[in-house]
Amino acid sequence: MERILITGAAGFLGSHLADRFLKEGFKVIGMDNYITGNPKNIEHLKKNPDFEFIEQDVSRYIDISGDLDYILHFASPASPIDYLKIPIQTLKVGSLGTHNVLGLAKAKKARVLVASTSEVYGDPLVHPQTEEYYGNVNPIGPRGVYDEAKRFQEAMTMAYHNFHGLETRIVRIFNTYGPRMRLNDGRVIPAFMGQILRGEDITVFGDGSQTRSFCYVDDQVEGIFRLLFSDYHLPVNIGNPEEISILDFAKEVIDLTGGKSKIIYKDLPVNDPMQRCPDITKARNILNWEPKIRRKEGLKKTFEYFKSLTREELYQTEHKDFSKYIKI
Ligand code: UDP
């Protein structure tokens, strides 16, 4: 059996990837320090003999015994609120963490796929975003800690590929959603659904004319799976090109859930990208991949998940206390 290490395995995407690779017959080693991950996301895997878990900060030296065939580097905070609360950890996991992962891959002769992001395009001036676009990023803005760490990650990954001949893959993930997102991570889908379930107003930032394109998690996982086993080492966008304004999206979520919430407006966060939509020509041509799950279907499944949370989880509106996880 082949062995794969997944960093960030207790996170939203990491845990879905762990499920998928176990289903495909791999031995999976999950790694997470739970700073933004949730033990509940992998609880169902703890009894699986093919799943092993190591609680560790990926920014620290990684020691894995035995053979390793693949590594997926998915450990990172991924929400703008997290970047403000844990900026140094965000920078470290994307830079030092990536360096550790690449070093481990080199030592084990493993193929590594790193999770990059549409944030490498910043507030884009090219639309839709192709992989050739270099981006428009503010290095010192509130998102800079994430964006620049991920840009560094791509540079480091390419350097290991070019200099050491390492087998590398880079996925640029656009907004992805589904069950196991953190209700209080501040991102738009958990935010709106939590507000609806608590009977609160829906908070649209700015005038809501900014756009996003939302990809359901199963589609995202399929794209990542295909990229890992492709022979393409340059970055590939994986996302859903169906674009919608945040205001229309708020109305759609209210309609779909039968919520009674009304929309209120709050200030637009600094450097909030005005338009985001992936050009997925590469994914279509190279991976023969495109998203299959329509937004309405995906949103319904996601809402079912949030509805299944306990009252305590639903009303725990305070942002997670990170202090106990932080060891600088
Ligand atoms: N947003 C909003 N209300 C919220 C949370 C987010 O209007 O309660 C907006 C946010 O300003 C951004 C979009 O929704 O334009 C997506 O935000 P998210 O944090 O999910 O991810 P981003 O794509 O900005 O990284």
py3Dmol code that shows the C-alpha trace and the ligand (Angstrom):
import py3Dmol

protein = """\
ATOM      1  CA  MET A   1       0.000   0.000   0.000  1.00  0.00           C
ATOM      2  CA  GLU A   2       1.217   3.484  -0.803  1.00  0.00           C
ATOM      3  CA  ARG A   3       1.593   6.011   2.035  1.00  0.00           C
ATOM      4  CA  ILE A   4       0.587   9.646   1.921  1.00  0.00           C
ATOM      5  CA  LEU A   5       1.167  12.407   4.463  1.00  0.00           C
ATOM      6  CA  ILE A   6      -1.537  15.087   4.626  1.00  0.00           C
ATOM      7  CA  THR A   7      -0.668  18.211   6.585  1.00  0.00           C
ATOM      8  CA  GLY A   8      -3.677  20.097   7.889  1.00  0.00           C
ATOM      9  CA  ALA A   9      -5.581  16.798   8.014  1.00  0.00           C
ATOM     10  CA  ALA A  10      -7.993  18.026  10.689  1.00  0.00           C
ATOM     11  CA  GLY A  11      -8.958  21.012   8.586  1.00  0.00           C
ATOM     12  CA  PHE A  12     -11.797  21.387   6.116  1.00  0.00           C
ATOM     13  CA  LEU A  13      -9.977  20.330   2.927  1.00  0.00           C
ATOM     14  CA  GLY A  14      -7.393  18.140   4.674  1.00  0.00           C
ATOM     15  CA  SER A  15     -10.034  15.939   6.278  1.00  0.00           C
ATOM     16  CA  HIS A  16     -11.937  15.473   3.011  1.00  0.00           C
ATOM     17  CA  LEU A  17      -8.666  14.564   1.288  1.00  0.00           C
ATOM     18  CA  ALA A  18      -7.903  12.050   4.033  1.00  0.00           C
ATOM     19  CA  ASP A  19     -11.307  10.431   3.420  1.00  0.00           C
ATOM     20  CA  ARG A  20     -10.699  10.274  -0.316  1.00  0.00           C
ATOM     21  CA  PHE A  21      -7.220   8.766  -0.130  1.00  0.00           C
ATOM     22  CA  LEU A  22      -8.329   6.160   2.410  1.00  0.00           C
ATOM     23  CA  LYS A  23     -11.171   5.276   0.067  1.00  0.00           C
ATOM     24  CA  GLU A  24      -8.662   4.903  -2.765  1.00  0.00           C
ATOM     25  CA  GLY A  25      -6.664   2.375  -0.712  1.00  0.00           C
ATOM     26  CA  PHE A  26      -3.808   4.510   0.608  1.00  0.00           C
ATOM     27  CA  LYS A  27      -2.295   4.513   4.069  1.00  0.00           C
ATOM     28  CA  VAL A  28      -2.824   8.056   5.323  1.00  0.00           C
ATOM     29  CA  ILE A  29      -0.773   9.912   7.906  1.00  0.00           C
ATOM     30  CA  GLY A  30      -2.620  13.012   9.056  1.00  0.00           C
ATOM     31  CA  MET A  31      -0.763  15.889  10.678  1.00  0.00           C
ATOM     32  CA  ASP A  32      -2.296  18.915  12.388  1.00  0.00           C
ATOM     33  CA  ASN A  33      -1.691  21.132  15.415  1.00  0.00           C
ATOM     34  CA  TYR A  34      -5.417  21.986  15.656  1.00  0.00           C
ATOM     35  CA  ILE A  35      -4.761  25.724  15.560  1.00  0.00           C
ATOM     36  CA  THR A  36      -7.548  26.071  13.028  1.00  0.00           C
ATOM     37  CA  GLY A  37      -8.318  22.375  12.514  1.00  0.00           C
ATOM     38  CA  ASN A  38     -10.965  20.505  14.451  1.00  0.00           C
ATOM     39  CA  PRO A  39     -10.503  17.029  16.023  1.00  0.00           C
ATOM     40  CA  LYS A  40     -14.156  16.341  15.164  1.00  0.00           C
ATOM     41  CA  ASN A  41     -13.316  16.412  11.436  1.00  0.00           C
ATOM     42  CA  ILE A  42     -11.189  13.255  11.760  1.00  0.00           C
ATOM     43  CA  GLU A  43     -12.902  11.558  14.681  1.00  0.00           C
ATOM     44  CA  HIS A  44     -14.445   8.998  12.332  1.00  0.00           C
ATOM     45  CA  LEU A  45     -10.967   8.024  11.065  1.00  0.00           C
ATOM     46  CA  LYS A  46      -9.385   7.295  14.413  1.00  0.00           C
ATOM     47  CA  LYS A  47     -10.415   3.613  14.356  1.00  0.00           C
ATOM     48  CA  ASN A  48      -9.319   3.083  10.756  1.00  0.00           C
ATOM     49  CA  PRO A  49      -6.109   0.971  10.820  1.00  0.00           C
ATOM     50  CA  ASP A  50      -4.905   2.715   7.648  1.00  0.00           C
ATOM     51  CA  PHE A  51      -5.056   6.126   9.317  1.00  0.00           C
ATOM     52  CA  GLU A  52      -2.367   7.432  11.618  1.00  0.00           C
ATOM     53  CA  PHE A  53      -2.397  10.839  13.249  1.00  0.00           C
ATOM     54  CA  ILE A  54       0.471  13.014  14.419  1.00  0.00           C
ATOM     55  CA  GLU A  55      -0.314  16.182  16.368  1.00  0.00           C
ATOM     56  CA  GLN A  56       2.351  18.574  15.227  1.00  0.00           C
ATOM     57  CA  ASP A  57       2.996  22.080  13.986  1.00  0.00           C
ATOM     58  CA  VAL A  58       4.309  21.642  10.447  1.00  0.00           C
ATOM     59  CA  SER A  59       6.526  24.708  10.914  1.00  0.00           C
ATOM     60  CA  ARG A  60       8.696  22.506  13.155  1.00  0.00           C
ATOM     61  CA  TYR A  61      10.995  19.791  11.830  1.00  0.00           C
ATOM     62  CA  ILE A  62       8.966  16.825  10.567  1.00  0.00           C
ATOM     63  CA  ASP A  63      10.172  13.325  11.308  1.00  0.00           C
ATOM     64  CA  ILE A  64       8.311  10.430   9.669  1.00  0.00           C
ATOM     65  CA  SER A  65       9.578   6.883   9.926  1.00  0.00           C
ATOM     66  CA  GLY A  66       9.249   4.475   7.029  1.00  0.00           C
ATOM     67  CA  ASP A  67       8.500   5.058   3.379  1.00  0.00           C
ATOM     68  CA  LEU A  68       6.416   7.890   2.077  1.00  0.00           C
ATOM     69  CA  ASP A  69       5.134   8.112  -1.492  1.00  0.00           C
ATOM     70  CA  TYR A  70       3.158  11.354  -1.502  1.00  0.00           C
ATOM     71  CA  ILE A  71       2.716  14.500   0.573  1.00  0.00           C
ATOM     72  CA  LEU A  72      -0.181  16.949   0.419  1.00  0.00           C
ATOM     73  CA  HIS A  73       0.667  20.223   2.183  1.00  0.00           C
ATOM     74  CA  PHE A  74      -2.680  21.653   3.285  1.00  0.00           C
ATOM     75  CA  ALA A  75      -1.824  23.047   6.703  1.00  0.00           C
ATOM     76  CA  SER A  76      -2.607  26.764   6.889  1.00  0.00           C
ATOM     77  CA  PRO A  77      -5.110  29.183   8.329  1.00  0.00           C
ATOM     78  CA  ALA A  78      -7.362  30.088   5.412  1.00  0.00           C
ATOM     79  CA  SER A  79      -9.645  32.854   6.578  1.00  0.00           C
ATOM     80  CA  PRO A  80      -9.024  36.620   6.654  1.00  0.00           C
ATOM     81  CA  ILE A  81      -9.968  36.748  10.368  1.00  0.00           C
ATOM     82  CA  ASP A  82      -7.354  34.104  11.126  1.00  0.00           C
ATOM     83  CA  TYR A  83      -4.688  36.116   9.321  1.00  0.00           C
ATOM     84  CA  LEU A  84      -5.364  39.025  11.672  1.00  0.00           C
ATOM     85  CA  LYS A  85      -5.313  36.863  14.803  1.00  0.00           C
ATOM     86  CA  ILE A  86      -2.407  34.567  13.950  1.00  0.00           C
ATOM     87  CA  PRO A  87      -0.364  36.413  11.327  1.00  0.00           C
ATOM     88  CA  ILE A  88       3.007  34.961  12.290  1.00  0.00           C
ATOM     89  CA  GLN A  89       1.742  31.363  12.312  1.00  0.00           C
ATOM     90  CA  THR A  90       0.172  31.996   8.909  1.00  0.00           C
ATOM     91  CA  LEU A  91       3.501  33.203   7.542  1.00  0.00           C
ATOM     92  CA  LYS A  92       5.425  30.370   9.167  1.00  0.00           C
ATOM     93  CA  VAL A  93       3.297  27.484   7.955  1.00  0.00           C
ATOM     94  CA  GLY A  94       3.376  28.717   4.347  1.00  0.00           C
ATOM     95  CA  SER A  95       7.147  29.341   4.400  1.00  0.00           C
ATOM     96  CA  LEU A  96       8.960  27.290   7.062  1.00  0.00           C
ATOM     97  CA  GLY A  97       6.262  24.610   6.942  1.00  0.00           C
ATOM     98  CA  THR A  98       6.601  24.345   3.177  1.00  0.00           C
ATOM     99  CA  HIS A  99      10.391  24.152   3.486  1.00  0.00           C
ATOM    100  CA  ASN A 100      10.060  21.262   5.961  1.00  0.00           C
ATOM    101  CA  VAL A 101       7.575  19.469   3.732  1.00  0.00           C
ATOM    102  CA  LEU A 102       9.799  19.855   0.664  1.00  0.00           C
ATOM    103  CA  GLY A 103      12.844  18.655   2.619  1.00  0.00           C
ATOM    104  CA  LEU A 104      10.898  15.620   3.789  1.00  0.00           C
ATOM    105  CA  ALA A 105       9.711  14.899   0.244  1.00  0.00           C
ATOM    106  CA  LYS A 106      13.298  15.078  -0.996  1.00  0.00           C
ATOM    107  CA  ALA A 107      14.553  12.740   1.731  1.00  0.00           C
ATOM    108  CA  LYS A 108      11.761  10.217   1.057  1.00  0.00           C
ATOM    109  CA  LYS A 109      11.729  10.667  -2.730  1.00  0.00           C
ATOM    110  CA  ALA A 110       8.022  11.436  -2.420  1.00  0.00           C
ATOM    111  CA  ARG A 111       5.870  13.485  -4.772  1.00  0.00           C
ATOM    112  CA  VAL A 112       4.521  16.598  -3.113  1.00  0.00           C
ATOM    113  CA  LEU A 113       1.456  18.696  -3.894  1.00  0.00           C
ATOM    114  CA  VAL A 114       1.188  22.067  -2.185  1.00  0.00           C
ATOM    115  CA  ALA A 115      -2.052  23.966  -1.610  1.00  0.00           C
ATOM    116  CA  SER A 116      -1.709  27.410  -3.124  1.00  0.00           C
ATOM    117  CA  THR A 117      -4.540  29.859  -3.552  1.00  0.00           C
ATOM    118  CA  SER A 118      -6.345  32.362  -5.719  1.00  0.00           C
ATOM    119  CA  GLU A 119      -4.958  34.886  -3.204  1.00  0.00           C
ATOM    120  CA  VAL A 120      -1.659  34.791  -5.109  1.00  0.00           C
ATOM    121  CA  TYR A 121      -3.563  36.965  -7.642  1.00  0.00           C
ATOM    122  CA  GLY A 122      -4.424  39.489  -4.882  1.00  0.00           C
ATOM    123  CA  ASP A 123      -7.064  41.993  -5.944  1.00  0.00           C
ATOM    124  CA  PRO A 124      -6.780  40.942  -9.593  1.00  0.00           C
ATOM    125  CA  LEU A 125      -6.590  43.330 -12.523  1.00  0.00           C
ATOM    126  CA  VAL A 126      -7.055  40.487 -15.018  1.00  0.00           C
ATOM    127  CA  HIS A 127     -10.367  38.713 -15.226  1.00  0.00           C
ATOM    128  CA  PRO A 128     -10.959  35.785 -15.110  1.00  0.00           C
ATOM    129  CA  GLN A 129      -7.625  34.830 -13.595  1.00  0.00           C
ATOM    130  CA  THR A 130      -5.358  32.598 -15.680  1.00  0.00           C
ATOM    131  CA  GLU A 131      -2.320  30.872 -14.210  1.00  0.00           C
ATOM    132  CA  GLU A 132      -0.090  33.207 -16.244  1.00  0.00           C
ATOM    133  CA  TYR A 133      -1.277  36.300 -14.351  1.00  0.00           C
ATOM    134  CA  TYR A 134       1.286  37.475 -11.757  1.00  0.00           C
ATOM    135  CA  GLY A 135      -1.235  39.124  -9.470  1.00  0.00           C
ATOM    136  CA  ASN A 136      -1.787  42.383  -7.617  1.00  0.00           C
ATOM    137  CA  VAL A 137      -0.874  41.734  -3.989  1.00  0.00           C
ATOM    138  CA  ASN A 138      -0.300  44.214  -1.173  1.00  0.00           C
ATOM    139  CA  PRO A 139       2.534  42.640   0.822  1.00  0.00           C
ATOM    140  CA  ILE A 140       1.895  44.742   3.933  1.00  0.00           C
ATOM    141  CA  GLY A 141      -1.916  44.622   3.960  1.00  0.00           C
ATOM    142  CA  PRO A 142      -3.942  42.413   6.321  1.00  0.00           C
ATOM    143  CA  ARG A 143      -3.956  39.569   3.808  1.00  0.00           C
ATOM    144  CA  GLY A 144      -0.254  39.954   3.017  1.00  0.00           C
ATOM    145  CA  VAL A 145       0.766  37.327   5.596  1.00  0.00           C
ATOM    146  CA  TYR A 146      -1.223  34.674   3.752  1.00  0.00           C
ATOM    147  CA  ASP A 147      -0.732  35.874   0.197  1.00  0.00           C
ATOM    148  CA  GLU A 148       3.014  36.341   0.488  1.00  0.00           C
ATOM    149  CA  ALA A 149       3.537  33.063   2.355  1.00  0.00           C
ATOM    150  CA  LYS A 150       1.681  31.272  -0.427  1.00  0.00           C
ATOM    151  CA  ARG A 151       3.677  33.104  -3.100  1.00  0.00           C
ATOM    152  CA  PHE A 152       6.875  32.148  -1.276  1.00  0.00           C
ATOM    153  CA  GLN A 153       5.541  28.597  -1.113  1.00  0.00           C
ATOM    154  CA  GLU A 154       5.161  28.475  -4.882  1.00  0.00           C
ATOM    155  CA  ALA A 155       8.678  29.896  -5.402  1.00  0.00           C
ATOM    156  CA  MET A 156      10.182  27.383  -2.959  1.00  0.00           C
ATOM    157  CA  THR A 157       8.305  24.497  -4.548  1.00  0.00           C
ATOM    158  CA  MET A 158       9.493  25.459  -8.019  1.00  0.00           C
ATOM    159  CA  ALA A 159      13.062  25.800  -6.701  1.00  0.00           C
ATOM    160  CA  TYR A 160      12.958  22.257  -5.277  1.00  0.00           C
ATOM    161  CA  HIS A 161      11.542  21.047  -8.561  1.00  0.00           C
ATOM    162  CA  ASN A 162      14.147  22.821 -10.689  1.00  0.00           C
ATOM    163  CA  PHE A 163      17.186  22.417  -8.448  1.00  0.00           C
ATOM    164  CA  HIS A 164      16.580  19.026  -6.838  1.00  0.00           C
ATOM    165  CA  GLY A 165      14.382  17.459  -9.516  1.00  0.00           C
ATOM    166  CA  LEU A 166      11.645  16.912  -6.942  1.00  0.00           C
ATOM    167  CA  GLU A 167       8.234  15.798  -8.253  1.00  0.00           C
ATOM    168  CA  THR A 168       6.006  18.729  -7.335  1.00  0.00           C
ATOM    169  CA  ARG A 169       2.447  19.874  -8.022  1.00  0.00           C
ATOM    170  CA  ILE A 170       0.869  23.250  -7.221  1.00  0.00           C
ATOM    171  CA  VAL A 171      -2.888  23.724  -6.970  1.00  0.00           C
ATOM    172  CA  ARG A 172      -4.311  27.247  -6.815  1.00  0.00           C
ATOM    173  CA  ILE A 173      -7.516  26.782  -4.880  1.00  0.00           C
ATOM    174  CA  PHE A 174     -10.369  29.245  -5.387  1.00  0.00           C
ATOM    175  CA  ASN A 175     -13.145  29.718  -2.795  1.00  0.00           C
ATOM    176  CA  THR A 176     -14.261  26.237  -1.769  1.00  0.00           C
ATOM    177  CA  TYR A 177     -17.057  25.291   0.591  1.00  0.00           C
ATOM    178  CA  GLY A 178     -18.875  22.357   2.113  1.00  0.00           C
ATOM    179  CA  PRO A 179     -19.366  20.379   5.310  1.00  0.00           C
ATOM    180  CA  ARG A 180     -16.668  20.737   8.008  1.00  0.00           C
ATOM    181  CA  MET A 181     -15.944  24.395   7.363  1.00  0.00           C
ATOM    182  CA  ARG A 182     -15.485  26.157  10.664  1.00  0.00           C
ATOM    183  CA  LEU A 183     -18.708  27.929  11.538  1.00  0.00           C
ATOM    184  CA  ASN A 184     -16.898  30.885  13.075  1.00  0.00           C
ATOM    185  CA  ASP A 185     -14.006  31.245  10.697  1.00  0.00           C
ATOM    186  CA  GLY A 186     -15.486  34.469   9.341  1.00  0.00           C
ATOM    187  CA  ARG A 187     -15.763  33.324   5.754  1.00  0.00           C
ATOM    188  CA  VAL A 188     -18.838  34.182   3.850  1.00  0.00           C
ATOM    189  CA  ILE A 189     -20.669  30.836   3.643  1.00  0.00           C
ATOM    190  CA  PRO A 190     -20.321  29.773   7.295  1.00  0.00           C
ATOM    191  CA  ALA A 191     -20.973  33.391   8.306  1.00  0.00           C
ATOM    192  CA  PHE A 192     -24.257  33.651   6.345  1.00  0.00           C
ATOM    193  CA  MET A 193     -25.459  30.163   7.310  1.00  0.00           C
ATOM    194  CA  GLY A 194     -24.649  30.673  10.982  1.00  0.00           C
ATOM    195  CA  GLN A 195     -26.505  33.999  10.908  1.00  0.00           C
ATOM    196  CA  ILE A 196     -29.554  32.358   9.330  1.00  0.00           C
ATOM    197  CA  LEU A 197     -29.567  29.508  11.847  1.00  0.00           C
ATOM    198  CA  ARG A 198     -29.322  31.950  14.769  1.00  0.00           C
ATOM    199  CA  GLY A 199     -31.978  34.200  13.236  1.00  0.00           C
ATOM    200  CA  GLU A 200     -29.542  37.108  12.927  1.00  0.00           C
ATOM    201  CA  ASP A 201     -29.175  39.662  10.143  1.00  0.00           C
ATOM    202  CA  ILE A 202     -26.960  38.743   7.191  1.00  0.00           C
ATOM    203  CA  THR A 203     -23.832  40.913   7.057  1.00  0.00           C
ATOM    204  CA  VAL A 204     -22.848  41.912   3.537  1.00  0.00           C
ATOM    205  CA  PHE A 205     -19.516  43.718   3.453  1.00  0.00           C
ATOM    206  CA  GLY A 206     -19.297  46.849   1.295  1.00  0.00           C
ATOM    207  CA  ASP A 207     -22.166  47.196  -1.187  1.00  0.00           C
ATOM    208  CA  GLY A 208     -21.907  43.489  -2.034  1.00  0.00           C
ATOM    209  CA  SER A 209     -20.854  44.129  -5.626  1.00  0.00           C
ATOM    210  CA  GLN A 210     -17.582  42.218  -5.135  1.00  0.00           C
ATOM    211  CA  THR A 211     -17.716  38.790  -6.766  1.00  0.00           C
ATOM    212  CA  ARG A 212     -16.619  35.293  -5.842  1.00  0.00           C
ATOM    213  CA  SER A 213     -16.954  31.870  -7.488  1.00  0.00           C
ATOM    214  CA  PHE A 214     -17.725  28.998  -5.137  1.00  0.00           C
ATOM    215  CA  CYS A 215     -16.567  25.425  -5.657  1.00  0.00           C
ATOM    216  CA  TYR A 216     -18.093  22.512  -3.757  1.00  0.00           C
ATOM    217  CA  VAL A 217     -15.582  20.458  -1.791  1.00  0.00           C
ATOM    218  CA  ASP A 218     -16.114  17.160  -3.666  1.00  0.00           C
ATOM    219  CA  ASP A 219     -15.265  18.865  -6.950  1.00  0.00           C
ATOM    220  CA  GLN A 220     -12.195  20.458  -5.391  1.00  0.00           C
ATOM    221  CA  VAL A 221     -10.978  17.118  -4.010  1.00  0.00           C
ATOM    222  CA  GLU A 222     -11.452  15.475  -7.414  1.00  0.00           C
ATOM    223  CA  GLY A 223      -9.381  18.240  -9.071  1.00  0.00           C
ATOM    224  CA  ILE A 224      -6.598  17.870  -6.504  1.00  0.00           C
ATOM    225  CA  PHE A 225      -6.620  14.092  -6.883  1.00  0.00           C
ATOM    226  CA  ARG A 226      -6.270  14.338 -10.659  1.00  0.00           C
ATOM    227  CA  LEU A 227      -3.525  16.961 -10.411  1.00  0.00           C
ATOM    228  CA  LEU A 228      -1.454  14.833  -8.032  1.00  0.00           C
ATOM    229  CA  PHE A 229      -1.440  11.953 -10.510  1.00  0.00           C
ATOM    230  CA  SER A 230      -0.914  14.133 -13.585  1.00  0.00           C
ATOM    231  CA  ASP A 231       2.564  14.880 -14.876  1.00  0.00           C
ATOM    232  CA  TYR A 232       2.101  18.663 -14.813  1.00  0.00           C
ATOM    233  CA  HIS A 233       4.314  20.597 -12.384  1.00  0.00           C
ATOM    234  CA  LEU A 234       3.197  24.188 -13.011  1.00  0.00           C
ATOM    235  CA  PRO A 235       0.313  25.782 -11.042  1.00  0.00           C
ATOM    236  CA  VAL A 236      -3.248  24.805 -11.932  1.00  0.00           C
ATOM    237  CA  ASN A 237      -6.373  26.732 -10.897  1.00  0.00           C
ATOM    238  CA  ILE A 238      -9.077  24.562  -9.353  1.00  0.00           C
ATOM    239  CA  GLY A 239     -12.339  26.353  -8.713  1.00  0.00           C
ATOM    240  CA  ASN A 240     -15.807  26.866 -10.058  1.00  0.00           C
ATOM    241  CA  PRO A 241     -15.996  29.561 -12.763  1.00  0.00           C
ATOM    242  CA  GLU A 242     -19.642  30.403 -12.001  1.00  0.00           C
ATOM    243  CA  GLU A 243     -19.285  33.922 -10.613  1.00  0.00           C
ATOM    244  CA  ILE A 244     -21.771  35.744  -8.391  1.00  0.00           C
ATOM    245  CA  SER A 245     -21.807  39.041  -6.501  1.00  0.00           C
ATOM    246  CA  ILE A 246     -21.833  38.739  -2.721  1.00  0.00           C
ATOM    247  CA  LEU A 247     -25.151  40.610  -2.537  1.00  0.00           C
ATOM    248  CA  ASP A 248     -26.834  38.203  -4.962  1.00  0.00           C
ATOM    249  CA  PHE A 249     -25.233  35.364  -3.103  1.00  0.00           C
ATOM    250  CA  ALA A 250     -26.678  36.567   0.208  1.00  0.00           C
ATOM    251  CA  LYS A 251     -30.152  36.622  -1.389  1.00  0.00           C
ATOM    252  CA  GLU A 252     -29.599  33.156  -2.844  1.00  0.00           C
ATOM    253  CA  VAL A 253     -28.598  31.700   0.528  1.00  0.00           C
ATOM    254  CA  ILE A 254     -31.655  33.267   2.185  1.00  0.00           C
ATOM    255  CA  ASP A 255     -33.954  31.876  -0.551  1.00  0.00           C
ATOM    256  CA  LEU A 256     -32.442  28.417  -0.459  1.00  0.00           C
ATOM    257  CA  THR A 257     -32.569  28.017   3.282  1.00  0.00           C
ATOM    258  CA  GLY A 258     -35.956  29.625   3.764  1.00  0.00           C
ATOM    259  CA  GLY A 259     -34.250  31.983   6.205  1.00  0.00           C
ATOM    260  CA  LYS A 260     -36.066  35.091   7.422  1.00  0.00           C
ATOM    261  CA  SER A 261     -32.902  37.149   7.948  1.00  0.00           C
ATOM    262  CA  LYS A 262     -32.628  40.613   6.446  1.00  0.00           C
ATOM    263  CA  ILE A 263     -29.487  41.945   4.833  1.00  0.00           C
ATOM    264  CA  ILE A 264     -27.423  44.624   6.579  1.00  0.00           C
ATOM    265  CA  TYR A 265     -24.282  46.279   5.284  1.00  0.00           C
ATOM    266  CA  LYS A 266     -20.891  46.522   6.992  1.00  0.00           C
ATOM    267  CA  ASP A 267     -17.586  48.094   5.948  1.00  0.00           C
ATOM    268  CA  LEU A 268     -15.645  46.322   3.233  1.00  0.00           C
ATOM    269  CA  PRO A 269     -12.457  44.823   4.721  1.00  0.00           C
ATOM    270  CA  VAL A 270      -9.158  46.364   3.546  1.00  0.00           C
ATOM    271  CA  ASN A 271      -7.831  44.816   0.304  1.00  0.00           C
ATOM    272  CA  ASP A 272     -10.934  42.659  -0.157  1.00  0.00           C
ATOM    273  CA  PRO A 273     -10.620  41.518  -3.799  1.00  0.00           C
ATOM    274  CA  MET A 274     -13.364  43.060  -5.958  1.00  0.00           C
ATOM    275  CA  GLN A 275     -13.575  40.255  -8.504  1.00  0.00           C
ATOM    276  CA  ARG A 276     -12.519  36.659  -8.384  1.00  0.00           C
ATOM    277  CA  CYS A 277     -13.175  33.955 -10.951  1.00  0.00           C
ATOM    278  CA  PRO A 278     -10.872  31.169 -12.118  1.00  0.00           C
ATOM    279  CA  ASP A 279     -10.009  30.496 -15.713  1.00  0.00           C
ATOM    280  CA  ILE A 280     -10.030  26.692 -15.613  1.00  0.00           C
ATOM    281  CA  THR A 281      -8.926  26.023 -19.199  1.00  0.00           C
ATOM    282  CA  LYS A 282      -5.764  24.305 -17.916  1.00  0.00           C
ATOM    283  CA  ALA A 283      -7.660  22.041 -15.529  1.00  0.00           C
ATOM    284  CA  ARG A 284     -10.083  21.165 -18.318  1.00  0.00           C
ATOM    285  CA  ASN A 285      -7.339  20.383 -20.838  1.00  0.00           C
ATOM    286  CA  ILE A 286      -4.687  18.795 -18.640  1.00  0.00           C
ATOM    287  CA  LEU A 287      -6.800  17.049 -16.005  1.00  0.00           C
ATOM    288  CA  ASN A 288     -10.011  16.622 -17.968  1.00  0.00           C
ATOM    289  CA  TRP A 289     -11.646  18.148 -14.901  1.00  0.00           C
ATOM    290  CA  GLU A 290     -14.471  20.567 -14.386  1.00  0.00           C
ATOM    291  CA  PRO A 291     -16.850  21.115 -11.481  1.00  0.00           C
ATOM    292  CA  LYS A 292     -19.989  18.999 -11.540  1.00  0.00           C
ATOM    293  CA  ILE A 293     -21.919  20.150  -8.497  1.00  0.00           C
ATOM    294  CA  ARG A 294     -24.221  23.104  -8.974  1.00  0.00           C
ATOM    295  CA  ARG A 295     -24.161  25.811  -6.319  1.00  0.00           C
ATOM    296  CA  LYS A 296     -27.707  25.180  -5.161  1.00  0.00           C
ATOM    297  CA  GLU A 297     -27.009  21.511  -4.545  1.00  0.00           C
ATOM    298  CA  GLY A 298     -23.721  22.191  -2.773  1.00  0.00           C
ATOM    299  CA  LEU A 299     -25.247  24.909  -0.607  1.00  0.00           C
ATOM    300  CA  LYS A 300     -28.054  22.597   0.456  1.00  0.00           C
ATOM    301  CA  LYS A 301     -25.582  19.910   1.559  1.00  0.00           C
ATOM    302  CA  THR A 302     -23.543  22.505   3.399  1.00  0.00           C
ATOM    303  CA  PHE A 303     -26.585  23.923   5.158  1.00  0.00           C
ATOM    304  CA  GLU A 304     -27.538  20.395   6.277  1.00  0.00           C
ATOM    305  CA  TYR A 305     -24.127  20.133   7.885  1.00  0.00           C
ATOM    306  CA  PHE A 306     -24.409  23.435   9.741  1.00  0.00           C
ATOM    307  CA  LYS A 307     -27.905  22.456  10.858  1.00  0.00           C
ATOM    308  CA  SER A 308     -26.450  19.280  12.390  1.00  0.00           C
ATOM    309  CA  LEU A 309     -24.148  21.225  14.723  1.00  0.00           C
ATOM    310  CA  THR A 310     -25.002  21.347  18.394  1.00  0.00           C
ATOM    311  CA  ARG A 311     -26.637  24.446  19.879  1.00  0.00           C
ATOM    312  CA  GLU A 312     -23.451  25.076  21.765  1.00  0.00           C
ATOM    313  CA  GLU A 313     -21.405  25.026  18.557  1.00  0.00           C
ATOM    314  CA  LEU A 314     -23.913  27.262  16.810  1.00  0.00           C
ATOM    315  CA  TYR A 315     -23.896  29.879  19.559  1.00  0.00           C
ATOM    316  CA  GLN A 316     -20.176  29.794  20.151  1.00  0.00           C
ATOM    317  CA  THR A 317     -19.851  32.999  18.180  1.00  0.00           C
ATOM    318  CA  GLU A 318     -16.601  34.083  19.801  1.00  0.00           C
ATOM    319  CA  HIS A 319     -13.697  33.511  17.494  1.00  0.00           C
ATOM    320  CA  LYS A 320     -11.541  30.562  18.548  1.00  0.00           C
ATOM    321  CA  ASP A 321      -9.021  31.344  21.280  1.00  0.00           C
ATOM    322  CA  PHE A 322      -5.703  30.668  19.615  1.00  0.00           C
ATOM    323  CA  SER A 323      -3.484  31.537  22.567  1.00  0.00           C
ATOM    324  CA  LYS A 324      -3.133  27.997  23.823  1.00  0.00           C
ATOM    325  CA  TYR A 325      -1.810  26.817  20.471  1.00  0.00           C
ATOM    326  CA  ILE A 326       0.761  29.525  20.033  1.00  0.00           C
ATOM    327  CA  LYS A 327       4.368  28.690  20.773  1.00  0.00           C
ATOM    328  CA  ILE A 328       6.592  31.182  19.013  1.00  0.00           C
TER     329      ILE A 328
END
"""
ligand_1 = """\
25
UDP
N -18.234 38.704 3.215
C -19.433 39.344 3.539
N -20.015 39.099 4.762
C -19.474 38.250 5.673
C -18.264 37.591 5.345
C -17.661 37.849 4.104
O -19.973 40.115 2.733
O -20.070 38.091 6.766
C -17.621 38.965 1.909
C -16.152 39.384 1.962
O -16.002 40.767 2.137
C -15.648 38.911 0.607
C -16.526 37.698 0.299
O -17.637 37.767 1.174
O -15.884 39.887 -0.371
C -15.808 36.378 0.525
O -15.201 36.438 1.774
P -14.456 35.227 2.444
O -13.936 35.693 3.772
O -15.334 34.044 2.427
O -13.215 34.838 1.519
P -12.232 35.650 0.549
O -12.658 35.205 -0.792
O -12.402 37.133 0.723
O -10.889 35.188 0.935
"""
view = py3Dmol.view(width=600, height=400)
view.addModel(protein, "pdb")
view.setStyle({"model": 0}, {"cartoon": {"style": "trace"}})
view.addModel(ligand_1, "xyz")
view.setStyle({"model": 1}, {"stick": {}})
view.zoomTo()
view.show()
